[in-house]
Amino acid sequence: MPTMRALVGAQSLTAESLGLGNRIGSIAPGFDADIIAVDGDPLADITATQRVVFVMKGGLVVRNR
């Protein structure tokens, strides 16, 4: 599976399948702000998703390395 498709599937498609696509799974106005940043480019190296350096949950920063 292409990396981009796997990343999208893990986010927006999962939210839609849970019936929550109107609240989570995308970065958009009115959506819950759950965001991560990783060290590296996950499209070039999927293991970058294991190196989380920033986490925002519900609009609050909970990790900022």
PDBQT receptor file of N, H, CA, C and O in Angstrom, charges set to zero:
ATOM      1  N   MET A   1       0.845  -1.162   0.000  1.00  0.00    +0.000 N 
ATOM      2  CA  MET A   1       0.000   0.000   0.000  1.00  0.00    +0.000 C 
ATOM      3  C   MET A   1       0.902   1.240   0.000  1.00  0.00    +0.000 C 
ATOM      4  O   MET A   1       1.861   1.297   0.769  1.00  0.00    +0.000 OA
ATOM      5  N   PRO A   2       0.614   2.218  -0.837  1.00  0.00    +0.000 N 
ATOM      6  CA  PRO A   2       1.399   3.455  -0.827  1.00  0.00    +0.000 C 
ATOM      7  C   PRO A   2       1.310   4.144   0.544  1.00  0.00    +0.000 C 
ATOM      8  O   PRO A   2       0.273   4.108   1.206  1.00  0.00    +0.000 OA
ATOM      9  N   THR A   3       2.402   4.760   0.943  1.00  0.00    +0.000 N 
ATOM     10  H   THR A   3       3.244   4.790   0.405  1.00  0.00    +0.000 HD
ATOM     11  CA  THR A   3       2.483   5.386   2.264  1.00  0.00    +0.000 C 
ATOM     12  C   THR A   3       1.386   6.421   2.476  1.00  0.00    +0.000 C 
ATOM     13  O   THR A   3       0.744   6.422   3.526  1.00  0.00    +0.000 OA
ATOM     14  N   MET A   4       1.158   7.289   1.522  1.00  0.00    +0.000 N 
ATOM     15  H   MET A   4       1.679   7.288   0.669  1.00  0.00    +0.000 HD
ATOM     16  CA  MET A   4       0.139   8.340   1.684  1.00  0.00    +0.000 C 
ATOM     17  C   MET A   4      -1.235   7.716   1.919  1.00  0.00    +0.000 C 
ATOM     18  O   MET A   4      -2.006   8.192   2.752  1.00  0.00    +0.000 OA
ATOM     19  N   ARG A   5      -1.530   6.669   1.195  1.00  0.00    +0.000 N 
ATOM     20  H   ARG A   5      -0.904   6.281   0.518  1.00  0.00    +0.000 HD
ATOM     21  CA  ARG A   5      -2.833   6.015   1.357  1.00  0.00    +0.000 C 
ATOM     22  C   ARG A   5      -2.973   5.412   2.760  1.00  0.00    +0.000 C 
ATOM     23  O   ARG A   5      -4.049   5.458   3.355  1.00  0.00    +0.000 OA
ATOM     24  N   ALA A   6      -1.892   4.854   3.276  1.00  0.00    +0.000 N 
ATOM     25  H   ALA A   6      -1.017   4.816   2.792  1.00  0.00    +0.000 HD
ATOM     26  CA  ALA A   6      -1.910   4.291   4.634  1.00  0.00    +0.000 C 
ATOM     27  C   ALA A   6      -2.129   5.381   5.673  1.00  0.00    +0.000 C 
ATOM     28  O   ALA A   6      -2.894   5.190   6.618  1.00  0.00    +0.000 OA
ATOM     29  N   LEU A   7      -1.465   6.520   5.509  1.00  0.00    +0.000 N 
ATOM     30  H   LEU A   7      -0.843   6.674   4.741  1.00  0.00    +0.000 HD
ATOM     31  CA  LEU A   7      -1.623   7.621   6.463  1.00  0.00    +0.000 C 
ATOM     32  C   LEU A   7      -3.033   8.203   6.422  1.00  0.00    +0.000 C 
ATOM     33  O   LEU A   7      -3.614   8.481   7.471  1.00  0.00    +0.000 OA
ATOM     34  N   VAL A   8      -3.585   8.388   5.242  1.00  0.00    +0.000 N 
ATOM     35  H   VAL A   8      -3.113   8.162   4.390  1.00  0.00    +0.000 HD
ATOM     36  CA  VAL A   8      -4.955   8.894   5.105  1.00  0.00    +0.000 C 
ATOM     37  C   VAL A   8      -5.938   7.890   5.695  1.00  0.00    +0.000 C 
ATOM     38  O   VAL A   8      -6.884   8.266   6.389  1.00  0.00    +0.000 OA
ATOM     39  N   GLY A   9      -5.709   6.618   5.416  1.00  0.00    +0.000 N 
ATOM     40  H   GLY A   9      -4.941   6.312   4.853  1.00  0.00    +0.000 HD
ATOM     41  CA  GLY A   9      -6.586   5.578   5.940  1.00  0.00    +0.000 C 
ATOM     42  C   GLY A   9      -6.594   5.532   7.454  1.00  0.00    +0.000 C 
ATOM     43  O   GLY A   9      -7.617   5.232   8.069  1.00  0.00    +0.000 OA
ATOM     44  N   ALA A  10      -5.456   5.828   8.050  1.00  0.00    +0.000 N 
ATOM     45  H   ALA A  10      -4.625   6.071   7.550  1.00  0.00    +0.000 HD
ATOM     46  CA  ALA A  10      -5.354   5.806   9.508  1.00  0.00    +0.000 C 
ATOM     47  C   ALA A  10      -6.031   7.017  10.144  1.00  0.00    +0.000 C 
ATOM     48  O   ALA A  10      -6.271   7.018  11.351  1.00  0.00    +0.000 OA
ATOM     49  N   GLN A  11      -6.338   8.027   9.374  1.00  0.00    +0.000 N 
ATOM     50  H   GLN A  11      -6.143   8.027   8.393  1.00  0.00    +0.000 HD
ATOM     51  CA  GLN A  11      -6.907   9.255   9.929  1.00  0.00    +0.000 C 
ATOM     52  C   GLN A  11      -8.342   9.476   9.452  1.00  0.00    +0.000 C 
ATOM     53  O   GLN A  11      -9.293   9.074  10.122  1.00  0.00    +0.000 OA
ATOM     54  N   SER A  12      -8.489  10.102   8.317  1.00  0.00    +0.000 N 
ATOM     55  H   SER A  12      -7.717  10.429   7.773  1.00  0.00    +0.000 HD
ATOM     56  CA  SER A  12      -9.819  10.524   7.872  1.00  0.00    +0.000 C 
ATOM     57  C   SER A  12     -10.736   9.355   7.529  1.00  0.00    +0.000 C 
ATOM     58  O   SER A  12     -11.930   9.410   7.822  1.00  0.00    +0.000 OA
ATOM     59  N   LEU A  13     -10.212   8.315   6.922  1.00  0.00    +0.000 N 
ATOM     60  H   LEU A  13      -9.241   8.271   6.684  1.00  0.00    +0.000 HD
ATOM     61  CA  LEU A  13     -11.083   7.190   6.575  1.00  0.00    +0.000 C 
ATOM     62  C   LEU A  13     -11.560   6.452   7.818  1.00  0.00    +0.000 C 
ATOM     63  O   LEU A  13     -12.696   5.982   7.871  1.00  0.00    +0.000 OA
ATOM     64  N   THR A  14     -10.687   6.354   8.820  1.00  0.00    +0.000 N 
ATOM     65  H   THR A  14      -9.765   6.736   8.777  1.00  0.00    +0.000 HD
ATOM     66  CA  THR A  14     -11.092   5.736  10.085  1.00  0.00    +0.000 C 
ATOM     67  C   THR A  14     -12.162   6.572  10.766  1.00  0.00    +0.000 C 
ATOM     68  O   THR A  14     -13.143   6.024  11.268  1.00  0.00    +0.000 OA
ATOM     69  N   ALA A  15     -11.993   7.879  10.793  1.00  0.00    +0.000 N 
ATOM     70  H   ALA A  15     -11.196   8.324  10.385  1.00  0.00    +0.000 HD
ATOM     71  CA  ALA A  15     -12.989   8.769  11.392  1.00  0.00    +0.000 C 
ATOM     72  C   ALA A  15     -14.345   8.603  10.703  1.00  0.00    +0.000 C 
ATOM     73  O   ALA A  15     -15.379   8.530  11.367  1.00  0.00    +0.000 OA
ATOM     74  N   GLU A  16     -14.334   8.543   9.385  1.00  0.00    +0.000 N 
ATOM     75  H   GLU A  16     -13.494   8.603   8.846  1.00  0.00    +0.000 HD
ATOM     76  CA  GLU A  16     -15.584   8.359   8.639  1.00  0.00    +0.000 C 
ATOM     77  C   GLU A  16     -16.233   7.025   8.967  1.00  0.00    +0.000 C 
ATOM     78  O   GLU A  16     -17.449   6.951   9.142  1.00  0.00    +0.000 OA
ATOM     79  N   SER A  17     -15.430   5.969   9.053  1.00  0.00    +0.000 N 
ATOM     80  H   SER A  17     -14.442   6.029   8.911  1.00  0.00    +0.000 HD
ATOM     81  CA  SER A  17     -15.994   4.644   9.326  1.00  0.00    +0.000 C 
ATOM     82  C   SER A  17     -16.601   4.561  10.727  1.00  0.00    +0.000 C 
ATOM     83  O   SER A  17     -17.487   3.743  10.977  1.00  0.00    +0.000 OA
ATOM     84  N   LEU A  18     -16.125   5.403  11.633  1.00  0.00    +0.000 N 
ATOM     85  H   LEU A  18     -15.406   6.067  11.431  1.00  0.00    +0.000 HD
ATOM     86  CA  LEU A  18     -16.680   5.450  12.992  1.00  0.00    +0.000 C 
ATOM     87  C   LEU A  18     -17.856   6.417  13.109  1.00  0.00    +0.000 C 
ATOM     88  O   LEU A  18     -18.422   6.587  14.189  1.00  0.00    +0.000 OA
ATOM     89  N   GLY A  19     -18.218   7.049  11.995  1.00  0.00    +0.000 N 
ATOM     90  H   GLY A  19     -17.757   6.912  11.118  1.00  0.00    +0.000 HD
ATOM     91  CA  GLY A  19     -19.310   8.022  12.009  1.00  0.00    +0.000 C 
ATOM     92  C   GLY A  19     -18.913   9.347  12.634  1.00  0.00    +0.000 C 
ATOM     93  O   GLY A  19     -19.773  10.118  13.061  1.00  0.00    +0.000 OA
ATOM     94  N   LEU A  20     -17.609   9.617  12.691  1.00  0.00    +0.000 N 
ATOM     95  H   LEU A  20     -16.911   8.991  12.344  1.00  0.00    +0.000 HD
ATOM     96  CA  LEU A  20     -17.105  10.845  13.314  1.00  0.00    +0.000 C 
ATOM     97  C   LEU A  20     -16.411  11.762  12.308  1.00  0.00    +0.000 C 
ATOM     98  O   LEU A  20     -15.697  12.686  12.697  1.00  0.00    +0.000 OA
ATOM     99  N   GLY A  21     -16.616  11.511  11.033  1.00  0.00    +0.000 N 
ATOM    100  H   GLY A  21     -17.196  10.760  10.717  1.00  0.00    +0.000 HD
ATOM    101  CA  GLY A  21     -15.947  12.278   9.992  1.00  0.00    +0.000 C 
ATOM    102  C   GLY A  21     -16.281  13.751   9.981  1.00  0.00    +0.000 C 
ATOM    103  O   GLY A  21     -15.597  14.534   9.321  1.00  0.00    +0.000 OA
ATOM    104  N   ASN A  22     -17.326  14.149  10.702  1.00  0.00    +0.000 N 
ATOM    105  H   ASN A  22     -17.881  13.513  11.237  1.00  0.00    +0.000 HD
ATOM    106  CA  ASN A  22     -17.682  15.568  10.773  1.00  0.00    +0.000 C 
ATOM    107  C   ASN A  22     -17.045  16.246  11.985  1.00  0.00    +0.000 C 
ATOM    108  O   ASN A  22     -17.260  17.438  12.203  1.00  0.00    +0.000 OA
ATOM    109  N   ARG A  23     -16.250  15.493  12.789  1.00  0.00    +0.000 N 
ATOM    110  H   ARG A  23     -16.075  14.524  12.611  1.00  0.00    +0.000 HD
ATOM    111  CA  ARG A  23     -15.620  16.052  13.994  1.00  0.00    +0.000 C 
ATOM    112  C   ARG A  23     -14.126  15.809  14.071  1.00  0.00    +0.000 C 
ATOM    113  O   ARG A  23     -13.388  16.624  14.626  1.00  0.00    +0.000 OA
ATOM    114  N   ILE A  24     -13.670  14.682  13.511  1.00  0.00    +0.000 N 
ATOM    115  H   ILE A  24     -14.269  14.020  13.060  1.00  0.00    +0.000 HD
ATOM    116  CA  ILE A  24     -12.252  14.322  13.620  1.00  0.00    +0.000 C 
ATOM    117  C   ILE A  24     -11.743  13.785  12.282  1.00  0.00    +0.000 C 
ATOM    118  O   ILE A  24     -12.521  13.527  11.363  1.00  0.00    +0.000 OA
ATOM    119  N   GLY A  25     -10.426  13.624  12.195  1.00  0.00    +0.000 N 
ATOM    120  H   GLY A  25      -9.795  13.834  12.941  1.00  0.00    +0.000 HD
ATOM    121  CA  GLY A  25      -9.836  12.997  11.011  1.00  0.00    +0.000 C 
ATOM    122  C   GLY A  25      -9.305  13.962   9.980  1.00  0.00    +0.000 C 
ATOM    123  O   GLY A  25      -8.651  13.548   9.023  1.00  0.00    +0.000 OA
ATOM    124  N   SER A  26      -9.575  15.253  10.158  1.00  0.00    +0.000 N 
ATOM    125  H   SER A  26     -10.106  15.589  10.936  1.00  0.00    +0.000 HD
ATOM    126  CA  SER A  26      -9.081  16.278   9.237  1.00  0.00    +0.000 C 
ATOM    127  C   SER A  26      -8.724  17.527  10.032  1.00  0.00    +0.000 C 
ATOM    128  O   SER A  26      -9.204  17.725  11.148  1.00  0.00    +0.000 OA
ATOM    129  N   ILE A  27      -7.888  18.353   9.450  1.00  0.00    +0.000 N 
ATOM    130  H   ILE A  27      -7.498  18.191   8.543  1.00  0.00    +0.000 HD
ATOM    131  CA  ILE A  27      -7.585  19.650  10.045  1.00  0.00    +0.000 C 
ATOM    132  C   ILE A  27      -8.481  20.662   9.341  1.00  0.00    +0.000 C 
ATOM    133  O   ILE A  27      -8.266  21.007   8.179  1.00  0.00    +0.000 OA
ATOM    134  N   ALA A  28      -9.496  21.131  10.076  1.00  0.00    +0.000 N 
ATOM    135  H   ALA A  28      -9.670  20.851  11.020  1.00  0.00    +0.000 HD
ATOM    136  CA  ALA A  28     -10.469  22.056   9.493  1.00  0.00    +0.000 C 
ATOM    137  C   ALA A  28     -11.170  22.814  10.610  1.00  0.00    +0.000 C 
ATOM    138  O   ALA A  28     -11.230  22.328  11.739  1.00  0.00    +0.000 OA
ATOM    139  N   PRO A  29     -11.705  24.005  10.311  1.00  0.00    +0.000 N 
ATOM    140  CA  PRO A  29     -12.438  24.757  11.325  1.00  0.00    +0.000 C 
ATOM    141  C   PRO A  29     -13.578  23.920  11.919  1.00  0.00    +0.000 C 
ATOM    142  O   PRO A  29     -14.323  23.259  11.196  1.00  0.00    +0.000 OA
ATOM    143  N   GLY A  30     -13.695  23.965  13.243  1.00  0.00    +0.000 N 
ATOM    144  H   GLY A  30     -13.089  24.502  13.830  1.00  0.00    +0.000 HD
ATOM    145  CA  GLY A  30     -14.760  23.249  13.926  1.00  0.00    +0.000 C 
ATOM    146  C   GLY A  30     -14.436  21.802  14.270  1.00  0.00    +0.000 C 
ATOM    147  O   GLY A  30     -15.202  21.158  14.986  1.00  0.00    +0.000 OA
ATOM    148  N   PHE A  31     -13.329  21.282  13.781  1.00  0.00    +0.000 N 
ATOM    149  H   PHE A  31     -12.706  21.805  13.199  1.00  0.00    +0.000 HD
ATOM    150  CA  PHE A  31     -12.926  19.909  14.083  1.00  0.00    +0.000 C 
ATOM    151  C   PHE A  31     -12.113  19.892  15.371  1.00  0.00    +0.000 C 
ATOM    152  O   PHE A  31     -11.463  20.882  15.708  1.00  0.00    +0.000 OA
ATOM    153  N   ASP A  32     -12.144  18.776  16.092  1.00  0.00    +0.000 N 
ATOM    154  H   ASP A  32     -12.672  17.972  15.818  1.00  0.00    +0.000 HD
ATOM    155  CA  ASP A  32     -11.308  18.622  17.274  1.00  0.00    +0.000 C 
ATOM    156  C   ASP A  32      -9.847  18.674  16.844  1.00  0.00    +0.000 C 
ATOM    157  O   ASP A  32      -9.458  18.023  15.874  1.00  0.00    +0.000 OA
ATOM    158  N   ALA A  33      -9.039  19.445  17.564  1.00  0.00    +0.000 N 
ATOM    159  H   ALA A  33      -9.354  19.974  18.353  1.00  0.00    +0.000 HD
ATOM    160  CA  ALA A  33      -7.647  19.670  17.173  1.00  0.00    +0.000 C 
ATOM    161  C   ALA A  33      -6.729  18.638  17.811  1.00  0.00    +0.000 C 
ATOM    162  O   ALA A  33      -6.083  18.916  18.821  1.00  0.00    +0.000 OA
ATOM    163  N   ASP A  34      -6.672  17.468  17.233  1.00  0.00    +0.000 N 
ATOM    164  H   ASP A  34      -7.197  17.242  16.413  1.00  0.00    +0.000 HD
ATOM    165  CA  ASP A  34      -5.738  16.432  17.647  1.00  0.00    +0.000 C 
ATOM    166  C   ASP A  34      -4.715  16.290  16.534  1.00  0.00    +0.000 C 
ATOM    167  O   ASP A  34      -5.026  15.784  15.456  1.00  0.00    +0.000 OA
ATOM    168  N   ILE A  35      -3.493  16.739  16.800  1.00  0.00    +0.000 N 
ATOM    169  H   ILE A  35      -3.241  17.150  17.676  1.00  0.00    +0.000 HD
ATOM    170  CA  ILE A  35      -2.462  16.807  15.767  1.00  0.00    +0.000 C 
ATOM    171  C   ILE A  35      -1.154  16.275  16.337  1.00  0.00    +0.000 C 
ATOM    172  O   ILE A  35      -0.848  16.493  17.509  1.00  0.00    +0.000 OA
ATOM    173  N   ILE A  36      -0.386  15.579  15.510  1.00  0.00    +0.000 N 
ATOM    174  H   ILE A  36      -0.634  15.401  14.557  1.00  0.00    +0.000 HD
ATOM    175  CA  ILE A  36       0.974  15.200  15.890  1.00  0.00    +0.000 C 
ATOM    176  C   ILE A  36       1.939  15.701  14.831  1.00  0.00    +0.000 C 
ATOM    177  O   ILE A  36       1.574  15.895  13.671  1.00  0.00    +0.000 OA
ATOM    178  N   ALA A  37       3.184  15.906  15.257  1.00  0.00    +0.000 N 
ATOM    179  H   ALA A  37       3.480  15.748  16.199  1.00  0.00    +0.000 HD
ATOM    180  CA  ALA A  37       4.281  16.193  14.327  1.00  0.00    +0.000 C 
ATOM    181  C   ALA A  37       5.361  15.161  14.599  1.00  0.00    +0.000 C 
ATOM    182  O   ALA A  37       5.611  14.792  15.746  1.00  0.00    +0.000 OA
ATOM    183  N   VAL A  38       5.989  14.705  13.542  1.00  0.00    +0.000 N 
ATOM    184  H   VAL A  38       5.785  15.004  12.610  1.00  0.00    +0.000 HD
ATOM    185  CA  VAL A  38       7.024  13.688  13.671  1.00  0.00    +0.000 C 
ATOM    186  C   VAL A  38       8.364  14.219  13.184  1.00  0.00    +0.000 C 
ATOM    187  O   VAL A  38       8.437  15.183  12.422  1.00  0.00    +0.000 OA
ATOM    188  N   ASP A  39       9.414  13.566  13.644  1.00  0.00    +0.000 N 
ATOM    189  H   ASP A  39       9.355  12.782  14.263  1.00  0.00    +0.000 HD
ATOM    190  CA  ASP A  39      10.768  13.914  13.238  1.00  0.00    +0.000 C 
ATOM    191  C   ASP A  39      11.093  13.170  11.945  1.00  0.00    +0.000 C 
ATOM    192  O   ASP A  39      11.481  12.002  11.978  1.00  0.00    +0.000 OA
ATOM    193  N   GLY A  40      10.935  13.837  10.824  1.00  0.00    +0.000 N 
ATOM    194  H   GLY A  40      10.620  14.786  10.797  1.00  0.00    +0.000 HD
ATOM    195  CA  GLY A  40      11.213  13.232   9.530  1.00  0.00    +0.000 C 
ATOM    196  C   GLY A  40      10.015  13.309   8.609  1.00  0.00    +0.000 C 
ATOM    197  O   GLY A  40       8.966  13.843   8.968  1.00  0.00    +0.000 OA
ATOM    198  N   ASP A  41      10.185  12.775   7.436  1.00  0.00    +0.000 N 
ATOM    199  H   ASP A  41      11.038  12.341   7.144  1.00  0.00    +0.000 HD
ATOM    200  CA  ASP A  41       9.151  12.772   6.416  1.00  0.00    +0.000 C 
ATOM    201  C   ASP A  41       8.544  11.371   6.326  1.00  0.00    +0.000 C 
ATOM    202  O   ASP A  41       9.178  10.463   5.787  1.00  0.00    +0.000 OA
ATOM    203  N   PRO A  42       7.324  11.178   6.844  1.00  0.00    +0.000 N 
ATOM    204  CA  PRO A  42       6.743   9.840   6.832  1.00  0.00    +0.000 C 
ATOM    205  C   PRO A  42       6.464   9.306   5.426  1.00  0.00    +0.000 C 
ATOM    206  O   PRO A  42       6.310   8.097   5.250  1.00  0.00    +0.000 OA
ATOM    207  N   LEU A  43       6.396  10.173   4.436  1.00  0.00    +0.000 N 
ATOM    208  H   LEU A  43       6.521  11.155   4.578  1.00  0.00    +0.000 HD
ATOM    209  CA  LEU A  43       6.212   9.696   3.067  1.00  0.00    +0.000 C 
ATOM    210  C   LEU A  43       7.483   9.053   2.527  1.00  0.00    +0.000 C 
ATOM    211  O   LEU A  43       7.431   8.132   1.711  1.00  0.00    +0.000 OA
ATOM    212  N   ALA A  44       8.624   9.551   2.991  1.00  0.00    +0.000 N 
ATOM    213  H   ALA A  44       8.667  10.299   3.654  1.00  0.00    +0.000 HD
ATOM    214  CA  ALA A  44       9.906   8.990   2.556  1.00  0.00    +0.000 C 
ATOM    215  C   ALA A  44      10.358   7.852   3.467  1.00  0.00    +0.000 C 
ATOM    216  O   ALA A  44      11.053   6.934   3.033  1.00  0.00    +0.000 OA
ATOM    217  N   ASP A  45       9.951   7.926   4.748  1.00  0.00    +0.000 N 
ATOM    218  H   ASP A  45       9.386   8.672   5.101  1.00  0.00    +0.000 HD
ATOM    219  CA  ASP A  45      10.381   6.933   5.740  1.00  0.00    +0.000 C 
ATOM    220  C   ASP A  45       9.257   6.737   6.742  1.00  0.00    +0.000 C 
ATOM    221  O   ASP A  45       9.114   7.536   7.667  1.00  0.00    +0.000 OA
ATOM    222  N   ILE A  46       8.455   5.691   6.578  1.00  0.00    +0.000 N 
ATOM    223  H   ILE A  46       8.572   5.042   5.827  1.00  0.00    +0.000 HD
ATOM    224  CA  ILE A  46       7.283   5.459   7.425  1.00  0.00    +0.000 C 
ATOM    225  C   ILE A  46       7.657   5.328   8.897  1.00  0.00    +0.000 C 
ATOM    226  O   ILE A  46       6.814   5.561   9.763  1.00  0.00    +0.000 OA
ATOM    227  N   THR A  47       8.903   4.959   9.200  1.00  0.00    +0.000 N 
ATOM    228  H   THR A  47       9.588   4.770   8.497  1.00  0.00    +0.000 HD
ATOM    229  CA  THR A  47       9.299   4.849  10.606  1.00  0.00    +0.000 C 
ATOM    230  C   THR A  47       9.350   6.207  11.304  1.00  0.00    +0.000 C 
ATOM    231  O   THR A  47       9.459   6.266  12.529  1.00  0.00    +0.000 OA
ATOM    232  N   ALA A  48       9.274   7.293  10.543  1.00  0.00    +0.000 N 
ATOM    233  H   ALA A  48       9.185   7.245   9.548  1.00  0.00    +0.000 HD
ATOM    234  CA  ALA A  48       9.202   8.628  11.151  1.00  0.00    +0.000 C 
ATOM    235  C   ALA A  48       7.967   8.749  12.038  1.00  0.00    +0.000 C 
ATOM    236  O   ALA A  48       7.959   9.543  12.978  1.00  0.00    +0.000 OA
ATOM    237  N   THR A  49       6.930   7.975  11.751  1.00  0.00    +0.000 N 
ATOM    238  H   THR A  49       6.936   7.329  10.987  1.00  0.00    +0.000 HD
ATOM    239  CA  THR A  49       5.714   8.026  12.573  1.00  0.00    +0.000 C 
ATOM    240  C   THR A  49       5.975   7.507  13.990  1.00  0.00    +0.000 C 
ATOM    241  O   THR A  49       5.151   7.708  14.883  1.00  0.00    +0.000 OA
ATOM    242  N   GLN A  50       7.096   6.852  14.197  1.00  0.00    +0.000 N 
ATOM    243  H   GLN A  50       7.764   6.689  13.472  1.00  0.00    +0.000 HD
ATOM    244  CA  GLN A  50       7.470   6.372  15.530  1.00  0.00    +0.000 C 
ATOM    245  C   GLN A  50       8.239   7.423  16.324  1.00  0.00    +0.000 C 
ATOM    246  O   GLN A  50       8.511   7.226  17.508  1.00  0.00    +0.000 OA
ATOM    247  N   ARG A  51       8.590   8.534  15.687  1.00  0.00    +0.000 N 
ATOM    248  H   ARG A  51       8.369   8.695  14.725  1.00  0.00    +0.000 HD
ATOM    249  CA  ARG A  51       9.372   9.589  16.336  1.00  0.00    +0.000 C 
ATOM    250  C   ARG A  51       8.508  10.844  16.503  1.00  0.00    +0.000 C 
ATOM    251  O   ARG A  51       8.723  11.852  15.831  1.00  0.00    +0.000 OA
ATOM    252  N   VAL A  52       7.555  10.766  17.384  1.00  0.00    +0.000 N 
ATOM    253  H   VAL A  52       7.379   9.947  17.930  1.00  0.00    +0.000 HD
ATOM    254  CA  VAL A  52       6.613  11.869  17.625  1.00  0.00    +0.000 C 
ATOM    255  C   VAL A  52       7.302  12.935  18.477  1.00  0.00    +0.000 C 
ATOM    256  O   VAL A  52       7.843  12.635  19.541  1.00  0.00    +0.000 OA
ATOM    257  N   VAL A  53       7.278  14.173  18.003  1.00  0.00    +0.000 N 
ATOM    258  H   VAL A  53       6.839  14.417  17.139  1.00  0.00    +0.000 HD
ATOM    259  CA  VAL A  53       7.926  15.274  18.727  1.00  0.00    +0.000 C 
ATOM    260  C   VAL A  53       6.937  16.327  19.215  1.00  0.00    +0.000 C 
ATOM    261  O   VAL A  53       7.293  17.175  20.034  1.00  0.00    +0.000 OA
ATOM    262  N   PHE A  54       5.709  16.284  18.726  1.00  0.00    +0.000 N 
ATOM    263  H   PHE A  54       5.420  15.595  18.061  1.00  0.00    +0.000 HD
ATOM    264  CA  PHE A  54       4.704  17.277  19.115  1.00  0.00    +0.000 C 
ATOM    265  C   PHE A  54       3.336  16.613  19.114  1.00  0.00    +0.000 C 
ATOM    266  O   PHE A  54       2.993  15.878  18.188  1.00  0.00    +0.000 OA
ATOM    267  N   VAL A  55       2.554  16.878  20.165  1.00  0.00    +0.000 N 
ATOM    268  H   VAL A  55       2.833  17.475  20.917  1.00  0.00    +0.000 HD
ATOM    269  CA  VAL A  55       1.193  16.352  20.244  1.00  0.00    +0.000 C 
ATOM    270  C   VAL A  55       0.268  17.461  20.723  1.00  0.00    +0.000 C 
ATOM    271  O   VAL A  55       0.541  18.123  21.725  1.00  0.00    +0.000 OA
ATOM    272  N   MET A  56      -0.833  17.659  19.995  1.00  0.00    +0.000 N 
ATOM    273  H   MET A  56      -1.055  17.122  19.181  1.00  0.00    +0.000 HD
ATOM    274  CA  MET A  56      -1.896  18.569  20.415  1.00  0.00    +0.000 C 
ATOM    275  C   MET A  56      -3.162  17.737  20.528  1.00  0.00    +0.000 C 
ATOM    276  O   MET A  56      -3.556  17.063  19.577  1.00  0.00    +0.000 OA
ATOM    277  N   LYS A  57      -3.798  17.784  21.695  1.00  0.00    +0.000 N 
ATOM    278  H   LYS A  57      -3.478  18.332  22.468  1.00  0.00    +0.000 HD
ATOM    279  CA  LYS A  57      -5.025  17.018  21.962  1.00  0.00    +0.000 C 
ATOM    280  C   LYS A  57      -6.096  17.990  22.409  1.00  0.00    +0.000 C 
ATOM    281  O   LYS A  57      -5.929  18.694  23.405  1.00  0.00    +0.000 OA
ATOM    282  N   GLY A  58      -7.187  18.030  21.681  1.00  0.00    +0.000 N 
ATOM    283  H   GLY A  58      -7.323  17.459  20.872  1.00  0.00    +0.000 HD
ATOM    284  CA  GLY A  58      -8.286  18.926  22.042  1.00  0.00    +0.000 C 
ATOM    285  C   GLY A  58      -7.888  20.388  22.034  1.00  0.00    +0.000 C 
ATOM    286  O   GLY A  58      -8.452  21.192  22.777  1.00  0.00    +0.000 OA
ATOM    287  N   GLY A  59      -6.921  20.738  21.198  1.00  0.00    +0.000 N 
ATOM    288  H   GLY A  59      -6.463  20.085  20.594  1.00  0.00    +0.000 HD
ATOM    289  CA  GLY A  59      -6.487  22.122  21.089  1.00  0.00    +0.000 C 
ATOM    290  C   GLY A  59      -5.427  22.521  22.097  1.00  0.00    +0.000 C 
ATOM    291  O   GLY A  59      -4.979  23.667  22.083  1.00  0.00    +0.000 OA
ATOM    292  N   LEU A  60      -5.007  21.606  22.980  1.00  0.00    +0.000 N 
ATOM    293  H   LEU A  60      -5.371  20.674  22.991  1.00  0.00    +0.000 HD
ATOM    294  CA  LEU A  60      -3.975  21.889  23.971  1.00  0.00    +0.000 C 
ATOM    295  C   LEU A  60      -2.710  21.096  23.659  1.00  0.00    +0.000 C 
ATOM    296  O   LEU A  60      -2.771  19.907  23.347  1.00  0.00    +0.000 OA
ATOM    297  N   VAL A  61      -1.566  21.768  23.748  1.00  0.00    +0.000 N 
ATOM    298  H   VAL A  61      -1.516  22.734  24.001  1.00  0.00    +0.000 HD
ATOM    299  CA  VAL A  61      -0.288  21.088  23.522  1.00  0.00    +0.000 C 
ATOM    300  C   VAL A  61       0.013  20.213  24.733  1.00  0.00    +0.000 C 
ATOM    301  O   VAL A  61       0.076  20.701  25.861  1.00  0.00    +0.000 OA
ATOM    302  N   VAL A  62       0.197  18.918  24.490  1.00  0.00    +0.000 N 
ATOM    303  H   VAL A  62       0.145  18.521  23.573  1.00  0.00    +0.000 HD
ATOM    304  CA  VAL A  62       0.512  17.993  25.579  1.00  0.00    +0.000 C 
ATOM    305  C   VAL A  62       1.932  17.452  25.490  1.00  0.00    +0.000 C 
ATOM    306  O   VAL A  62       2.423  16.835  26.436  1.00  0.00    +0.000 OA
ATOM    307  N   ARG A  63       2.585  17.678  24.374  1.00  0.00    +0.000 N 
ATOM    308  H   ARG A  63       2.186  18.179  23.607  1.00  0.00    +0.000 HD
ATOM    309  CA  ARG A  63       3.998  17.309  24.227  1.00  0.00    +0.000 C 
ATOM    310  C   ARG A  63       4.629  18.220  23.188  1.00  0.00    +0.000 C 
ATOM    311  O   ARG A  63       4.083  18.418  22.103  1.00  0.00    +0.000 OA
ATOM    312  N   ASN A  64       5.763  18.762  23.528  1.00  0.00    +0.000 N 
ATOM    313  H   ASN A  64       6.207  18.602  24.410  1.00  0.00    +0.000 HD
ATOM    314  CA  ASN A  64       6.493  19.610  22.591  1.00  0.00    +0.000 C 
ATOM    315  C   ASN A  64       7.979  19.439  22.880  1.00  0.00    +0.000 C 
ATOM    316  O   ASN A  64       8.571  20.170  23.674  1.00  0.00    +0.000 OA
ATOM    317  N   ARG A  65       8.557  18.457  22.213  1.00  0.00    +0.000 N 
ATOM    318  H   ARG A  65       8.076  17.863  21.568  1.00  0.00    +0.000 HD
ATOM    319  CA  ARG A  65       9.955  18.132  22.444  1.00  0.00    +0.000 C 
ATOM    320  C   ARG A  65      10.839  19.095  21.718  1.00  0.00    +0.000 C 
ATOM    321  O   ARG A  65      12.063  18.984  21.791  1.00  0.00    +0.000 OA
TER     322      ARG A  65
